[in-house]
Amino acid sequence: MSSRKLIKQLQEKNSKLSQSEVSVVINTLIENINNILGNGSNLEIRGFGRWFVKKLKKNFNARNPATNELIYKPERYRLRFKSSKNLKKKINE
């Protein structure tokens, strides 16, 4: 679902709010999530799931599969998501 469709759907459910107000709320939420995860903190929304940043070690022995050449992969971070039991149950219905 695109953000436009989400904004339109939320505006239809909450007719008191205009599309621009819903858009501001959605954009603020996304911006705050980006800031939290960008700082390396975890984010948990009860009943939905948990995002966390995992640190990956540097790797000196990685290989390029196309050329079989050894490459160096520096230390990096990866974003992970673990869904809640409620979300898993809803998906598997």
PDB file of N, CA, C and O in Angstrom:
ATOM      1  N   MET A   1       0.849  -1.172   0.000  1.00  0.00           N
ATOM      2  CA  MET A   1       0.000   0.000   0.000  1.00  0.00           C
ATOM      3  C   MET A   1       0.894   1.235   0.000  1.00  0.00           C
ATOM      4  O   MET A   1       1.861   1.307   0.759  1.00  0.00           O
ATOM      5  N   SER A   2       0.581   2.174  -0.826  1.00  0.00           N
ATOM      6  CA  SER A   2       1.361   3.406  -0.880  1.00  0.00           C
ATOM      7  C   SER A   2       0.904   4.359   0.220  1.00  0.00           C
ATOM      8  O   SER A   2      -0.166   4.184   0.802  1.00  0.00           O
ATOM      9  N   SER A   3       1.723   5.363   0.497  1.00  0.00           N
ATOM     10  CA  SER A   3       1.374   6.321   1.546  1.00  0.00           C
ATOM     11  C   SER A   3       0.134   7.130   1.161  1.00  0.00           C
ATOM     12  O   SER A   3      -0.657   7.500   2.029  1.00  0.00           O
ATOM     13  N   ARG A   4      -0.040   7.404  -0.124  1.00  0.00           N
ATOM     14  CA  ARG A   4      -1.242   8.134  -0.563  1.00  0.00           C
ATOM     15  C   ARG A   4      -2.510   7.355  -0.260  1.00  0.00           C
ATOM     16  O   ARG A   4      -3.496   7.918   0.216  1.00  0.00           O
ATOM     17  N   LYS A   5      -2.479   6.038  -0.543  1.00  0.00           N
ATOM     18  CA  LYS A   5      -3.647   5.205  -0.267  1.00  0.00           C
ATOM     19  C   LYS A   5      -3.905   5.120   1.233  1.00  0.00           C
ATOM     20  O   LYS A   5      -5.055   5.150   1.671  1.00  0.00           O
ATOM     21  N   LEU A   6      -2.837   5.014   2.019  1.00  0.00           N
ATOM     22  CA  LEU A   6      -2.977   4.960   3.467  1.00  0.00           C
ATOM     23  C   LEU A   6      -3.586   6.250   3.997  1.00  0.00           C
ATOM     24  O   LEU A   6      -4.494   6.214   4.828  1.00  0.00           O
ATOM     25  N   ILE A   7      -3.097   7.382   3.523  1.00  0.00           N
ATOM     26  CA  ILE A   7      -3.612   8.680   3.958  1.00  0.00           C
ATOM     27  C   ILE A   7      -5.081   8.817   3.575  1.00  0.00           C
ATOM     28  O   ILE A   7      -5.894   9.276   4.378  1.00  0.00           O
ATOM     29  N   LYS A   8      -5.418   8.426   2.363  1.00  0.00           N
ATOM     30  CA  LYS A   8      -6.807   8.523   1.902  1.00  0.00           C
ATOM     31  C   LYS A   8      -7.715   7.622   2.739  1.00  0.00           C
ATOM     32  O   LYS A   8      -8.814   8.030   3.115  1.00  0.00           O
ATOM     33  N   GLN A   9      -7.267   6.407   3.030  1.00  0.00           N
ATOM     34  CA  GLN A   9      -8.056   5.459   3.812  1.00  0.00           C
ATOM     35  C   GLN A   9      -8.260   5.964   5.236  1.00  0.00           C
ATOM     36  O   GLN A   9      -9.363   5.862   5.772  1.00  0.00           O
ATOM     37  N   LEU A  10      -7.215   6.506   5.857  1.00  0.00           N
ATOM     38  CA  LEU A  10      -7.346   7.055   7.202  1.00  0.00           C
ATOM     39  C   LEU A  10      -8.250   8.281   7.228  1.00  0.00           C
ATOM     40  O   LEU A  10      -8.995   8.483   8.186  1.00  0.00           O
ATOM     41  N   GLN A  11      -8.189   9.091   6.195  1.00  0.00           N
ATOM     42  CA  GLN A  11      -9.039  10.277   6.123  1.00  0.00           C
ATOM     43  C   GLN A  11     -10.502   9.881   5.968  1.00  0.00           C
ATOM     44  O   GLN A  11     -11.377  10.544   6.525  1.00  0.00           O
ATOM     45  N   GLU A  12     -10.784   8.814   5.225  1.00  0.00           N
ATOM     46  CA  GLU A  12     -12.158   8.350   5.071  1.00  0.00           C
ATOM     47  C   GLU A  12     -12.708   7.817   6.391  1.00  0.00           C
ATOM     48  O   GLU A  12     -13.888   8.003   6.686  1.00  0.00           O
ATOM     49  N   LYS A  13     -11.873   7.161   7.184  1.00  0.00           N
ATOM     50  CA  LYS A  13     -12.319   6.642   8.482  1.00  0.00           C
ATOM     51  C   LYS A  13     -12.486   7.752   9.513  1.00  0.00           C
ATOM     52  O   LYS A  13     -13.328   7.651  10.406  1.00  0.00           O
ATOM     53  N   ASN A  14     -11.682   8.816   9.392  1.00  0.00           N
ATOM     54  CA  ASN A  14     -11.742   9.951  10.316  1.00  0.00           C
ATOM     55  C   ASN A  14     -12.126  11.198   9.535  1.00  0.00           C
ATOM     56  O   ASN A  14     -11.270  11.997   9.157  1.00  0.00           O
ATOM     57  N   SER A  15     -13.403  11.352   9.304  1.00  0.00           N
ATOM     58  CA  SER A  15     -13.865  12.455   8.446  1.00  0.00           C
ATOM     59  C   SER A  15     -13.644  13.826   9.066  1.00  0.00           C
ATOM     60  O   SER A  15     -13.728  14.833   8.363  1.00  0.00           O
ATOM     61  N   LYS A  16     -13.361  13.893  10.371  1.00  0.00           N
ATOM     62  CA  LYS A  16     -13.093  15.179  11.019  1.00  0.00           C
ATOM     63  C   LYS A  16     -11.746  15.760  10.583  1.00  0.00           C
ATOM     64  O   LYS A  16     -11.542  16.973  10.627  1.00  0.00           O
ATOM     65  N   LEU A  17     -10.836  14.891  10.166  1.00  0.00           N
ATOM     66  CA  LEU A  17      -9.505  15.328   9.762  1.00  0.00           C
ATOM     67  C   LEU A  17      -9.425  15.477   8.245  1.00  0.00           C
ATOM     68  O   LEU A  17     -10.003  14.684   7.501  1.00  0.00           O
ATOM     69  N   SER A  18      -8.706  16.497   7.801  1.00  0.00           N
ATOM     70  CA  SER A  18      -8.495  16.665   6.363  1.00  0.00           C
ATOM     71  C   SER A  18      -7.336  15.775   5.920  1.00  0.00           C
ATOM     72  O   SER A  18      -6.592  15.249   6.747  1.00  0.00           O
ATOM     73  N   GLN A  19      -7.193  15.616   4.609  1.00  0.00           N
ATOM     74  CA  GLN A  19      -6.097  14.792   4.089  1.00  0.00           C
ATOM     75  C   GLN A  19      -4.742  15.385   4.458  1.00  0.00           C
ATOM     76  O   GLN A  19      -3.796  14.646   4.731  1.00  0.00           O
ATOM     77  N   SER A  20      -4.642  16.705   4.470  1.00  0.00           N
ATOM     78  CA  SER A  20      -3.361  17.326   4.814  1.00  0.00           C
ATOM     79  C   SER A  20      -3.005  17.087   6.279  1.00  0.00           C
ATOM     80  O   SER A  20      -1.831  16.906   6.602  1.00  0.00           O
ATOM     81  N   GLU A  21      -3.995  17.082   7.172  1.00  0.00           N
ATOM     82  CA  GLU A  21      -3.735  16.813   8.585  1.00  0.00           C
ATOM     83  C   GLU A  21      -3.294  15.359   8.794  1.00  0.00           C
ATOM     84  O   GLU A  21      -2.370  15.091   9.562  1.00  0.00           O
ATOM     85  N   VAL A  22      -3.957  14.430   8.112  1.00  0.00           N
ATOM     86  CA  VAL A  22      -3.577  13.025   8.204  1.00  0.00           C
ATOM     87  C   VAL A  22      -2.177  12.835   7.626  1.00  0.00           C
ATOM     88  O   VAL A  22      -1.383  12.060   8.159  1.00  0.00           O
ATOM     89  N   SER A  23      -1.880  13.529   6.552  1.00  0.00           N
ATOM     90  CA  SER A  23      -0.565  13.448   5.932  1.00  0.00           C
ATOM     91  C   SER A  23       0.521  13.925   6.893  1.00  0.00           C
ATOM     92  O   SER A  23       1.588  13.316   6.971  1.00  0.00           O
ATOM     93  N   VAL A  24       0.263  14.997   7.616  1.00  0.00           N
ATOM     94  CA  VAL A  24       1.223  15.515   8.586  1.00  0.00           C
ATOM     95  C   VAL A  24       1.454  14.491   9.696  1.00  0.00           C
ATOM     96  O   VAL A  24       2.590  14.279  10.119  1.00  0.00           O
ATOM     97  N   VAL A  25       0.379  13.856  10.169  1.00  0.00           N
ATOM     98  CA  VAL A  25       0.499  12.851  11.225  1.00  0.00           C
ATOM     99  C   VAL A  25       1.334  11.665  10.746  1.00  0.00           C
ATOM    100  O   VAL A  25       2.234  11.217  11.456  1.00  0.00           O
ATOM    101  N   ILE A  26       1.046  11.157   9.556  1.00  0.00           N
ATOM    102  CA  ILE A  26       1.777  10.011   9.013  1.00  0.00           C
ATOM    103  C   ILE A  26       3.252  10.364   8.804  1.00  0.00           C
ATOM    104  O   ILE A  26       4.138   9.592   9.172  1.00  0.00           O
ATOM    105  N   ASN A  27       3.508  11.524   8.216  1.00  0.00           N
ATOM    106  CA  ASN A  27       4.892  11.936   7.962  1.00  0.00           C
ATOM    107  C   ASN A  27       5.668  12.143   9.263  1.00  0.00           C
ATOM    108  O   ASN A  27       6.853  11.817   9.334  1.00  0.00           O
ATOM    109  N   THR A  28       5.008  12.683  10.292  1.00  0.00           N
ATOM    110  CA  THR A  28       5.650  12.865  11.591  1.00  0.00           C
ATOM    111  C   THR A  28       5.973  11.524  12.222  1.00  0.00           C
ATOM    112  O   THR A  28       7.050  11.348  12.792  1.00  0.00           O
ATOM    113  N   LEU A  29       5.047  10.572  12.126  1.00  0.00           N
ATOM    114  CA  LEU A  29       5.280   9.227  12.659  1.00  0.00           C
ATOM    115  C   LEU A  29       6.472   8.569  11.972  1.00  0.00           C
ATOM    116  O   LEU A  29       7.345   8.015  12.641  1.00  0.00           O
ATOM    117  N   ILE A  30       6.514   8.626  10.660  1.00  0.00           N
ATOM    118  CA  ILE A  30       7.617   8.017   9.906  1.00  0.00           C
ATOM    119  C   ILE A  30       8.943   8.700  10.240  1.00  0.00           C
ATOM    120  O   ILE A  30       9.968   8.034  10.385  1.00  0.00           O
ATOM    121  N   GLU A  31       8.923  10.011  10.361  1.00  0.00           N
ATOM    122  CA  GLU A  31      10.137  10.758  10.696  1.00  0.00           C
ATOM    123  C   GLU A  31      10.656  10.367  12.078  1.00  0.00           C
ATOM    124  O   GLU A  31      11.862  10.211  12.271  1.00  0.00           O
ATOM    125  N   ASN A  32       9.739  10.208  13.042  1.00  0.00           N
ATOM    126  CA  ASN A  32      10.150   9.810  14.393  1.00  0.00           C
ATOM    127  C   ASN A  32      10.697   8.388  14.414  1.00  0.00           C
ATOM    128  O   ASN A  32      11.676   8.117  15.109  1.00  0.00           O
ATOM    129  N   ILE A  33      10.087   7.486  13.671  1.00  0.00           N
ATOM    130  CA  ILE A  33      10.591   6.116  13.587  1.00  0.00           C
ATOM    131  C   ILE A  33      11.993   6.117  12.991  1.00  0.00           C
ATOM    132  O   ILE A  33      12.879   5.424  13.490  1.00  0.00           O
ATOM    133  N   ASN A  34      12.200   6.890  11.927  1.00  0.00           N
ATOM    134  CA  ASN A  34      13.529   6.991  11.315  1.00  0.00           C
ATOM    135  C   ASN A  34      14.561   7.529  12.297  1.00  0.00           C
ATOM    136  O   ASN A  34      15.683   7.027  12.347  1.00  0.00           O
ATOM    137  N   ASN A  35      14.197   8.543  13.079  1.00  0.00           N
ATOM    138  CA  ASN A  35      15.128   9.125  14.050  1.00  0.00           C
ATOM    139  C   ASN A  35      15.483   8.123  15.142  1.00  0.00           C
ATOM    140  O   ASN A  35      16.647   8.010  15.526  1.00  0.00           O
ATOM    141  N   ILE A  36      14.484   7.394  15.645  1.00  0.00           N
ATOM    142  CA  ILE A  36      14.722   6.418  16.707  1.00  0.00           C
ATOM    143  C   ILE A  36      15.659   5.316  16.218  1.00  0.00           C
ATOM    144  O   ILE A  36      16.641   4.985  16.882  1.00  0.00           O
ATOM    145  N   LEU A  37      15.347   4.756  15.062  1.00  0.00           N
ATOM    146  CA  LEU A  37      16.170   3.660  14.536  1.00  0.00           C
ATOM    147  C   LEU A  37      17.532   4.163  14.070  1.00  0.00           C
ATOM    148  O   LEU A  37      18.522   3.436  14.150  1.00  0.00           O
ATOM    149  N   GLY A  38      17.589   5.398  13.587  1.00  0.00           N
ATOM    150  CA  GLY A  38      18.854   5.985  13.161  1.00  0.00           C
ATOM    151  C   GLY A  38      19.823   6.181  14.308  1.00  0.00           C
ATOM    152  O   GLY A  38      21.038   6.176  14.109  1.00  0.00           O
ATOM    153  N   ASN A  39      19.285   6.357  15.523  1.00  0.00           N
ATOM    154  CA  ASN A  39      20.124   6.507  16.710  1.00  0.00           C
ATOM    155  C   ASN A  39      20.559   5.163  17.275  1.00  0.00           C
ATOM    156  O   ASN A  39      21.309   5.116  18.249  1.00  0.00           O
ATOM    157  N   GLY A  40      20.098   4.072  16.677  1.00  0.00           N
ATOM    158  CA  GLY A  40      20.473   2.741  17.144  1.00  0.00           C
ATOM    159  C   GLY A  40      19.577   2.200  18.240  1.00  0.00           C
ATOM    160  O   GLY A  40      19.871   1.153  18.817  1.00  0.00           O
ATOM    161  N   SER A  41      18.490   2.895  18.536  1.00  0.00           N
ATOM    162  CA  SER A  41      17.562   2.437  19.570  1.00  0.00           C
ATOM    163  C   SER A  41      16.560   1.449  18.988  1.00  0.00           C
ATOM    164  O   SER A  41      16.368   1.380  17.774  1.00  0.00           O
ATOM    165  N   ASN A  42      15.927   0.689  19.870  1.00  0.00           N
ATOM    166  CA  ASN A  42      14.879  -0.238  19.468  1.00  0.00           C
ATOM    167  C   ASN A  42      13.528   0.464  19.520  1.00  0.00           C
ATOM    168  O   ASN A  42      13.346   1.423  20.270  1.00  0.00           O
ATOM    169  N   LEU A  43      12.587  -0.018  18.723  1.00  0.00           N
ATOM    170  CA  LEU A  43      11.241   0.542  18.707  1.00  0.00           C
ATOM    171  C   LEU A  43      10.249  -0.600  18.790  1.00  0.00           C
ATOM    172  O   LEU A  43      10.296  -1.539  17.995  1.00  0.00           O
ATOM    173  N   GLU A  44       9.347  -0.512  19.760  1.00  0.00           N
ATOM    174  CA  GLU A  44       8.338  -1.550  19.931  1.00  0.00           C
ATOM    175  C   GLU A  44       6.957  -0.914  19.926  1.00  0.00           C
ATOM    176  O   GLU A  44       6.696   0.037  20.663  1.00  0.00           O
ATOM    177  N   ILE A  45       6.082  -1.446  19.094  1.00  0.00           N
ATOM    178  CA  ILE A  45       4.684  -1.051  19.079  1.00  0.00           C
ATOM    179  C   ILE A  45       3.897  -2.281  19.511  1.00  0.00           C
ATOM    180  O   ILE A  45       3.805  -3.262  18.773  1.00  0.00           O
ATOM    181  N   ARG A  46       3.338  -2.221  20.694  1.00  0.00           N
ATOM    182  CA  ARG A  46       2.641  -3.376  21.255  1.00  0.00           C
ATOM    183  C   ARG A  46       1.517  -3.824  20.336  1.00  0.00           C
ATOM    184  O   ARG A  46       0.760  -3.001  19.822  1.00  0.00           O
ATOM    185  N   GLY A  47       1.412  -5.113  20.135  1.00  0.00           N
ATOM    186  CA  GLY A  47       0.372  -5.673  19.284  1.00  0.00           C
ATOM    187  C   GLY A  47       0.728  -5.657  17.807  1.00  0.00           C
ATOM    188  O   GLY A  47      -0.014  -6.200  16.989  1.00  0.00           O
ATOM    189  N   PHE A  48       1.856  -5.041  17.452  1.00  0.00           N
ATOM    190  CA  PHE A  48       2.269  -4.982  16.048  1.00  0.00           C
ATOM    191  C   PHE A  48       3.622  -5.650  15.840  1.00  0.00           C
ATOM    192  O   PHE A  48       3.739  -6.605  15.073  1.00  0.00           O
ATOM    193  N   GLY A  49       4.644  -5.142  16.527  1.00  0.00           N
ATOM    194  CA  GLY A  49       5.960  -5.739  16.364  1.00  0.00           C
ATOM    195  C   GLY A  49       7.059  -4.879  16.939  1.00  0.00           C
ATOM    196  O   GLY A  49       6.816  -3.856  17.579  1.00  0.00           O
ATOM    197  N   ARG A  50       8.285  -5.328  16.689  1.00  0.00           N
ATOM    198  CA  ARG A  50       9.459  -4.668  17.240  1.00  0.00           C
ATOM    199  C   ARG A  50      10.514  -4.535  16.156  1.00  0.00           C
ATOM    200  O   ARG A  50      10.832  -5.505  15.468  1.00  0.00           O
ATOM    201  N   TRP A  51      11.054  -3.336  16.005  1.00  0.00           N
ATOM    202  CA  TRP A  51      12.173  -3.085  15.109  1.00  0.00           C
ATOM    203  C   TRP A  51      13.423  -2.949  15.968  1.00  0.00           C
ATOM    204  O   TRP A  51      13.384  -2.346  17.040  1.00  0.00           O
ATOM    205  N   PHE A  52      14.523  -3.506  15.499  1.00  0.00           N
ATOM    206  CA  PHE A  52      15.770  -3.340  16.209  1.00  0.00           C
ATOM    207  C   PHE A  52      16.912  -3.343  15.198  1.00  0.00           C
ATOM    208  O   PHE A  52      16.816  -3.916  14.112  1.00  0.00           O
ATOM    209  N   VAL A  53      17.994  -2.682  15.595  1.00  0.00           N
ATOM    210  CA  VAL A  53      19.170  -2.558  14.750  1.00  0.00           C
ATOM    211  C   VAL A  53      20.189  -3.584  15.217  1.00  0.00           C
ATOM    212  O   VAL A  53      20.534  -3.637  16.397  1.00  0.00           O
ATOM    213  N   LYS A  54      20.667  -4.398  14.286  1.00  0.00           N
ATOM    214  CA  LYS A  54      21.643  -5.429  14.603  1.00  0.00           C
ATOM    215  C   LYS A  54      22.979  -5.061  13.981  1.00  0.00           C
ATOM    216  O   LYS A  54      23.051  -4.695  12.808  1.00  0.00           O
ATOM    217  N   LYS A  55      24.030  -5.162  14.771  1.00  0.00           N
ATOM    218  CA  LYS A  55      25.373  -4.836  14.305  1.00  0.00           C
ATOM    219  C   LYS A  55      25.990  -6.082  13.672  1.00  0.00           C
ATOM    220  O   LYS A  55      26.044  -7.139  14.300  1.00  0.00           O
ATOM    221  N   LEU A  56      26.451  -5.959  12.440  1.00  0.00           N
ATOM    222  CA  LEU A  56      27.116  -7.060  11.749  1.00  0.00           C
ATOM    223  C   LEU A  56      28.618  -6.841  11.800  1.00  0.00           C
ATOM    224  O   LEU A  56      29.097  -5.724  11.603  1.00  0.00           O
ATOM    225  N   LYS A  57      29.350  -7.898  12.061  1.00  0.00           N
ATOM    226  CA  LYS A  57      30.799  -7.806  12.178  1.00  0.00           C
ATOM    227  C   LYS A  57      31.451  -7.557  10.828  1.00  0.00           C
ATOM    228  O   LYS A  57      30.884  -7.855   9.777  1.00  0.00           O
ATOM    229  N   LYS A  58      32.659  -7.001  10.884  1.00  0.00           N
ATOM    230  CA  LYS A  58      33.416  -6.848   9.647  1.00  0.00           C
ATOM    231  C   LYS A  58      33.875  -8.222   9.184  1.00  0.00           C
ATOM    232  O   LYS A  58      34.081  -9.125   9.995  1.00  0.00           O
ATOM    233  N   ASN A  59      34.030  -8.371   7.889  1.00  0.00           N
ATOM    234  CA  ASN A  59      34.360  -9.673   7.325  1.00  0.00           C
ATOM    235  C   ASN A  59      35.509  -9.501   6.329  1.00  0.00           C
ATOM    236  O   ASN A  59      35.380  -8.793   5.331  1.00  0.00           O
ATOM    237  N   PHE A  60      36.615 -10.152   6.614  1.00  0.00           N
ATOM    238  CA  PHE A  60      37.776 -10.075   5.728  1.00  0.00           C
ATOM    239  C   PHE A  60      37.765 -11.165   4.660  1.00  0.00           C
ATOM    240  O   PHE A  60      38.487 -11.059   3.668  1.00  0.00           O
ATOM    241  N   ASN A  61      36.966 -12.200   4.844  1.00  0.00           N
ATOM    242  CA  ASN A  61      37.012 -13.353   3.951  1.00  0.00           C
ATOM    243  C   ASN A  61      35.777 -13.481   3.066  1.00  0.00           C
ATOM    244  O   ASN A  61      35.461 -14.583   2.617  1.00  0.00           O
ATOM    245  N   ALA A  62      35.082 -12.400   2.808  1.00  0.00           N
ATOM    246  CA  ALA A  62      33.922 -12.461   1.931  1.00  0.00           C
ATOM    247  C   ALA A  62      34.402 -12.574   0.488  1.00  0.00           C
ATOM    248  O   ALA A  62      35.484 -12.099   0.143  1.00  0.00           O
ATOM    249  N   ARG A  63      33.589 -13.203  -0.344  1.00  0.00           N
ATOM    250  CA  ARG A  63      33.951 -13.383  -1.755  1.00  0.00           C
ATOM    251  C   ARG A  63      32.884 -12.810  -2.662  1.00  0.00           C
ATOM    252  O   ARG A  63      31.688 -12.893  -2.382  1.00  0.00           O
ATOM    253  N   ASN A  64      33.345 -12.226  -3.757  1.00  0.00           N
ATOM    254  CA  ASN A  64      32.447 -11.792  -4.809  1.00  0.00           C
ATOM    255  C   ASN A  64      32.058 -13.050  -5.597  1.00  0.00           C
ATOM    256  O   ASN A  64      32.930 -13.690  -6.185  1.00  0.00           O
ATOM    257  N   PRO A  65      30.769 -13.421  -5.622  1.00  0.00           N
ATOM    258  CA  PRO A  65      30.395 -14.672  -6.282  1.00  0.00           C
ATOM    259  C   PRO A  65      30.619 -14.665  -7.788  1.00  0.00           C
ATOM    260  O   PRO A  65      30.783 -15.727  -8.387  1.00  0.00           O
ATOM    261  N   ALA A  66      30.629 -13.507  -8.403  1.00  0.00           N
ATOM    262  CA  ALA A  66      30.816 -13.438  -9.852  1.00  0.00           C
ATOM    263  C   ALA A  66      32.279 -13.681 -10.242  1.00  0.00           C
ATOM    264  O   ALA A  66      32.561 -14.383 -11.213  1.00  0.00           O
ATOM    265  N   THR A  67      33.213 -13.088  -9.469  1.00  0.00           N
ATOM    266  CA  THR A  67      34.629 -13.181  -9.834  1.00  0.00           C
ATOM    267  C   THR A  67      35.427 -14.066  -8.888  1.00  0.00           C
ATOM    268  O   THR A  67      36.591 -14.360  -9.158  1.00  0.00           O
ATOM    269  N   ASN A  68      34.826 -14.492  -7.792  1.00  0.00           N
ATOM    270  CA  ASN A  68      35.479 -15.301  -6.771  1.00  0.00           C
ATOM    271  C   ASN A  68      36.636 -14.543  -6.108  1.00  0.00           C
ATOM    272  O   ASN A  68      37.532 -15.159  -5.530  1.00  0.00           O
ATOM    273  N   GLU A  69      36.617 -13.225  -6.192  1.00  0.00           N
ATOM    274  CA  GLU A  69      37.660 -12.382  -5.628  1.00  0.00           C
ATOM    275  C   GLU A  69      37.352 -12.101  -4.153  1.00  0.00           C
ATOM    276  O   GLU A  69      36.195 -11.871  -3.800  1.00  0.00           O
ATOM    277  N   LEU A  70      38.368 -12.117  -3.295  1.00  0.00           N
ATOM    278  CA  LEU A  70      38.193 -11.777  -1.887  1.00  0.00           C
ATOM    279  C   LEU A  70      37.895 -10.292  -1.753  1.00  0.00           C
ATOM    280  O   LEU A  70      38.541  -9.461  -2.390  1.00  0.00           O
ATOM    281  N   ILE A  71      36.924  -9.969  -0.932  1.00  0.00           N
ATOM    282  CA  ILE A  71      36.576  -8.565  -0.691  1.00  0.00           C
ATOM    283  C   ILE A  71      36.458  -8.344   0.811  1.00  0.00           C
ATOM    284  O   ILE A  71      36.233  -9.286   1.570  1.00  0.00           O
ATOM    285  N   TYR A  72      36.611  -7.109   1.226  1.00  0.00           N
ATOM    286  CA  TYR A  72      36.484  -6.722   2.624  1.00  0.00           C
ATOM    287  C   TYR A  72      35.119  -6.086   2.827  1.00  0.00           C
ATOM    288  O   TYR A  72      34.740  -5.183   2.082  1.00  0.00           O
ATOM    289  N   LYS A  73      34.377  -6.548   3.827  1.00  0.00           N
ATOM    290  CA  LYS A  73      33.090  -5.965   4.173  1.00  0.00           C
ATOM    291  C   LYS A  73      33.238  -5.301   5.538  1.00  0.00           C
ATOM    292  O   LYS A  73      33.473  -5.990   6.530  1.00  0.00           O
ATOM    293  N   PRO A  74      33.106  -3.986   5.607  1.00  0.00           N
ATOM    294  CA  PRO A  74      33.284  -3.292   6.887  1.00  0.00           C
ATOM    295  C   PRO A  74      32.122  -3.568   7.843  1.00  0.00           C
ATOM    296  O   PRO A  74      31.094  -4.125   7.456  1.00  0.00           O
ATOM    297  N   GLU A  75      32.312  -3.167   9.091  1.00  0.00           N
ATOM    298  CA  GLU A  75      31.261  -3.304  10.091  1.00  0.00           C
ATOM    299  C   GLU A  75      30.041  -2.502   9.630  1.00  0.00           C
ATOM    300  O   GLU A  75      30.181  -1.375   9.155  1.00  0.00           O
ATOM    301  N   ARG A  76      28.864  -3.075   9.769  1.00  0.00           N
ATOM    302  CA  ARG A  76      27.661  -2.414   9.279  1.00  0.00           C
ATOM    303  C   ARG A  76      26.476  -2.770  10.168  1.00  0.00           C
ATOM    304  O   ARG A  76      26.585  -3.618  11.054  1.00  0.00           O
ATOM    305  N   TYR A  77      25.351  -2.119   9.924  1.00  0.00           N
ATOM    306  CA  TYR A  77      24.155  -2.326  10.719  1.00  0.00           C
ATOM    307  C   TYR A  77      23.018  -2.779   9.809  1.00  0.00           C
ATOM    308  O   TYR A  77      22.925  -2.372   8.651  1.00  0.00           O
ATOM    309  N   ARG A  78      22.165  -3.622  10.357  1.00  0.00           N
ATOM    310  CA  ARG A  78      21.030  -4.128   9.594  1.00  0.00           C
ATOM    311  C   ARG A  78      19.776  -3.951  10.440  1.00  0.00           C
ATOM    312  O   ARG A  78      19.795  -4.193  11.647  1.00  0.00           O
ATOM    313  N   LEU A  79      18.693  -3.532   9.808  1.00  0.00           N
ATOM    314  CA  LEU A  79      17.426  -3.345  10.487  1.00  0.00           C
ATOM    315  C   LEU A  79      16.651  -4.655  10.470  1.00  0.00           C
ATOM    316  O   LEU A  79      16.522  -5.293   9.426  1.00  0.00           O
ATOM    317  N   ARG A  80      16.140  -5.050  11.622  1.00  0.00           N
ATOM    318  CA  ARG A  80      15.372  -6.284  11.752  1.00  0.00           C
ATOM    319  C   ARG A  80      13.985  -5.962  12.304  1.00  0.00           C
ATOM    320  O   ARG A  80      13.798  -4.975  13.015  1.00  0.00           O
ATOM    321  N   PHE A  81      13.023  -6.808  11.964  1.00  0.00           N
ATOM    322  CA  PHE A  81      11.658  -6.659  12.459  1.00  0.00           C
ATOM    323  C   PHE A  81      11.173  -8.003  12.970  1.00  0.00           C
ATOM    324  O   PHE A  81      11.328  -9.022  12.298  1.00  0.00           O
ATOM    325  N   LYS A  82      10.594  -8.005  14.143  1.00  0.00           N
ATOM    326  CA  LYS A  82       9.993  -9.213  14.700  1.00  0.00           C
ATOM    327  C   LYS A  82       8.532  -8.896  14.989  1.00  0.00           C
ATOM    328  O   LYS A  82       8.223  -8.008  15.783  1.00  0.00           O
ATOM    329  N   SER A  83       7.641  -9.627  14.341  1.00  0.00           N
ATOM    330  CA  SER A  83       6.215  -9.353  14.492  1.00  0.00           C
ATOM    331  C   SER A  83       5.697  -9.894  15.824  1.00  0.00           C
ATOM    332  O   SER A  83       6.261 -10.827  16.396  1.00  0.00           O
ATOM    333  N   SER A  84       4.618  -9.291  16.300  1.00  0.00           N
ATOM    334  CA  SER A  84       4.010  -9.727  17.555  1.00  0.00           C
ATOM    335  C   SER A  84       3.164 -10.970  17.323  1.00  0.00           C
ATOM    336  O   SER A  84       2.870 -11.329  16.183  1.00  0.00           O
ATOM    337  N   LYS A  85       2.779 -11.617  18.406  1.00  0.00           N
ATOM    338  CA  LYS A  85       1.929 -12.800  18.305  1.00  0.00           C
ATOM    339  C   LYS A  85       0.593 -12.451  17.655  1.00  0.00           C
ATOM    340  O   LYS A  85       0.060 -13.228  16.862  1.00  0.00           O
ATOM    341  N   ASN A  86       0.054 -11.278  17.995  1.00  0.00           N
ATOM    342  CA  ASN A  86      -1.237 -10.849  17.419  1.00  0.00           C
ATOM    343  C   ASN A  86      -1.145 -10.687  15.909  1.00  0.00           C
ATOM    344  O   ASN A  86      -2.050 -11.101  15.184  1.00  0.00           O
ATOM    345  N   LEU A  87      -0.059 -10.088  15.429  1.00  0.00           N
ATOM    346  CA  LEU A  87       0.110  -9.886  13.994  1.00  0.00           C
ATOM    347  C   LEU A  87       0.306 -11.219  13.293  1.00  0.00           C
ATOM    348  O   LEU A  87      -0.262 -11.439  12.223  1.00  0.00           O
ATOM    349  N   LYS A  88       1.092 -12.109  13.870  1.00  0.00           N
ATOM    350  CA  LYS A  88       1.288 -13.430  13.275  1.00  0.00           C
ATOM    351  C   LYS A  88      -0.026 -14.191  13.170  1.00  0.00           C
ATOM    352  O   LYS A  88      -0.303 -14.846  12.165  1.00  0.00           O
ATOM    353  N   LYS A  89      -0.838 -14.090  14.236  1.00  0.00           N
ATOM    354  CA  LYS A  89      -2.133 -14.778  14.239  1.00  0.00           C
ATOM    355  C   LYS A  89      -3.049 -14.210  13.159  1.00  0.00           C
ATOM    356  O   LYS A  89      -3.745 -14.960  12.474  1.00  0.00           O
ATOM    357  N   LYS A  90      -3.050 -12.880  13.006  1.00  0.00           N
ATOM    358  CA  LYS A  90      -3.901 -12.233  12.003  1.00  0.00           C
ATOM    359  C   LYS A  90      -3.467 -12.593  10.588  1.00  0.00           C
ATOM    360  O   LYS A  90      -4.311 -12.807   9.718  1.00  0.00           O
ATOM    361  N   ILE A  91      -2.175 -12.661  10.352  1.00  0.00           N
ATOM    362  CA  ILE A  91      -1.650 -13.006   9.020  1.00  0.00           C
ATOM    363  C   ILE A  91      -1.998 -14.440   8.668  1.00  0.00           C
ATOM    364  O   ILE A  91      -2.315 -14.735   7.516  1.00  0.00           O
ATOM    365  N   ASN A  92      -1.942 -15.333   9.643  1.00  0.00           N
ATOM    366  CA  ASN A  92      -2.147 -16.752   9.387  1.00  0.00           C
ATOM    367  C   ASN A  92      -3.606 -17.195   9.478  1.00  0.00           C
ATOM    368  O   ASN A  92      -3.879 -18.394   9.434  1.00  0.00           O
ATOM    369  N   GLU A  93      -4.540 -16.273   9.601  1.00  0.00           N
ATOM    370  CA  GLU A  93      -5.960 -16.640   9.625  1.00  0.00           C
ATOM    371  C   GLU A  93      -6.440 -17.112   8.294  1.00  0.00           C
ATOM    372  O   GLU A  93      -7.613 -17.458   8.148  1.00  0.00           O
TER     373      GLU A  93
END
